[in-house]
Amino acid sequence: MKNTLFSFRWVCVIMIALVCGIFTGCNQMEQFSVSFKSVNAGYVVLDVTVNTPTEVAYLCQQDELANKDASMIFMLGKKATFSKSGEQQLVVDLEENTKYNLYLVARISATEFSEVYSFTFETASFDFDQLATVVATLPDGFKMHFTMPASVKEKT
C-alpha cells in the first residue's frame, strides 16, 4: 500500500509539472515576427506581429552583413518601437534603382533578442506624384523631393 501511495504522488507531481510547462510555454508564444510588404520612396512597409510594445533596431544598407549578430544590430542600428500589430513603416534613406539589405531585430529582455530578420529588396525609379514628398528623415533634418512643372524647369 505504501508503494502505491508513493507512486501515485510521483505521478501527480509529474502531471503537475507537465501541465505547468505546457501553460508556461503557451504564455511564451512568439512575441515578435515581421514580414516584408513593400518599399516606397523613403520608407519600407513591414507587416509586424507584436504581443506587447516592442523596441526594435534595424540596419538598411547596400552591403550584406557577414555576421548577423542580434546584439550588434541593436547596438549599431536605428531604433523604433512597435506598439501594435499590423503594417508599420520604417523611414530609411533610399536611392532609386538600388539593391538593399534590411536587418531587423527586437529586444525581448535586457539580454535577450529575437531572431534576426533579414530582407533583400531593390528600389525602382521613384514616381513622385505629390508636389513635395519627404524622402527620408535624418538626425539633423530631413530630405525632400520637389516636383516642378516642365515650364518652370525650362526657365531655370
C-alpha positions in Angstrom: 0.0 0.0 0.0 2.9 2.4 0.8 4.4 1.9 -2.6 1.1 2.6 -4.3 0.7 5.9 -2.5 4.4 6.8 -3.2 3.9 6.0 -6.9 0.6 7.9 -7.0 2.3 11.0 -5.6 5.1 10.9 -8.1 2.6 10.5 -10.9 0.7 13.6 -9.6 4.0 15.6 -9.3 5.0 14.7 -12.9 1.5 15.6 -14.2 1.5 18.9 -12.5 5.0 19.7 -13.8 3.9 18.8 -17.4 0.7 20.9 -17.1 2.6 23.9 -15.7 5.2 23.5 -18.5 2.5 23.4 -21.2 0.8 26.6 -19.8 4.1 28.4 -19.4 5.0 27.5 -23.0 1.7 28.9 -24.2 2.3 32.2 -22.4 5.7 32.5 -24.1 4.3 32.5 -27.6 6.3 34.2 -30.3 6.5 37.8 -29.0 7.6 39.3 -32.3 7.5 38.5 -36.0 7.8 40.5 -39.1 7.4 40.1 -42.9 8.3 42.4 -45.7 5.4 44.1 -47.6 6.7 46.8 -49.9 9.2 49.7 -50.5 8.4 53.3 -51.4 10.4 56.5 -51.8 11.9 56.9 -48.3 10.3 54.1 -46.4 9.8 50.4 -46.1 6.4 48.9 -45.2 6.5 45.8 -42.9 3.8 43.6 -41.6 4.5 43.2 -37.9 3.1 41.0 -35.1 3.8 42.0 -31.5 2.2 40.9 -28.2 3.4 43.9 -26.2 5.2 47.2 -27.2 8.5 46.1 -28.6 11.7 48.1 -29.2 13.4 47.1 -32.4 16.6 48.0 -34.2 17.2 47.9 -37.9 20.0 48.4 -40.4 19.3 49.1 -44.0 22.4 49.1 -46.2 23.6 48.1 -49.6 26.3 45.7 -48.3 25.3 42.3 -46.9 26.3 41.6 -43.3 28.7 38.7 -42.8 27.8 38.3 -39.1 24.1 38.8 -38.4 24.6 39.2 -34.7 21.4 40.5 -32.9 23.2 42.5 -30.2 25.5 44.2 -32.9 22.4 45.1 -35.0 20.8 46.5 -31.8 23.9 48.5 -30.9 24.5 50.0 -34.4 21.0 50.2 -35.9 18.3 52.8 -35.8 15.7 52.2 -33.1 11.9 52.1 -33.4 9.1 51.0 -31.1 6.2 48.9 -32.4 3.2 49.0 -30.1 0.6 47.2 -32.2 0.4 44.5 -34.8 -0.2 45.3 -38.5 1.5 47.5 -41.1 4.4 49.6 -39.9 6.7 52.0 -41.8 10.4 52.3 -41.2 11.8 55.5 -42.6 15.1 54.9 -44.4 17.1 56.9 -46.8 16.8 55.0 -50.1 18.1 55.7 -53.6 16.4 54.8 -56.8 17.3 51.5 -58.6 19.4 50.2 -55.8 19.6 46.8 -54.0 19.3 46.9 -50.2 19.6 44.5 -47.3 17.4 45.2 -44.3 18.2 43.6 -40.9 15.7 43.9 -38.1 15.8 42.5 -34.5 13.6 43.0 -31.5 14.6 43.3 -27.8 12.8 40.6 -25.8 14.5 41.4 -22.5 17.6 43.2 -21.3 19.9 40.5 -22.6 17.6 38.5 -25.0 16.8 39.4 -28.6 14.5 37.9 -31.2 15.9 36.1 -34.3 17.4 38.4 -36.9 15.0 39.1 -39.7 16.7 39.9 -43.0 15.1 41.1 -46.2 16.7 41.9 -49.6 14.8 44.3 -51.9 15.5 46.6 -54.8 14.1 50.0 -55.3 12.6 51.1 -58.6 12.5 54.5 -60.1 10.5 56.6 -57.7 7.3 58.0 -59.1 6.7 61.2 -57.2 3.0 62.3 -57.7 3.0 64.9 -55.0 4.4 68.4 -55.3 6.6 67.8 -52.2 7.5 64.4 -50.8 9.5 63.7 -47.6 12.0 61.1 -48.8 13.9 60.5 -45.5 14.3 61.8 -42.0 17.9 62.4 -40.9 19.4 63.1 -37.5 19.8 66.8 -38.4 16.8 67.3 -40.6 15.0 65.7 -43.5 15.4 65.0 -47.2 12.6 66.1 -49.6 11.8 65.8 -53.3 10.0 68.6 -55.0 8.2 68.0 -58.3 8.3 71.0 -60.6 6.3 71.6 -63.8 8.2 71.3 -67.1 7.6 75.0 -67.8 9.4 76.0 -64.5 12.3 73.7 -65.2 12.8 75.3 -68.7 13.0 78.8 -67.2 15.7 77.9 -64.7 
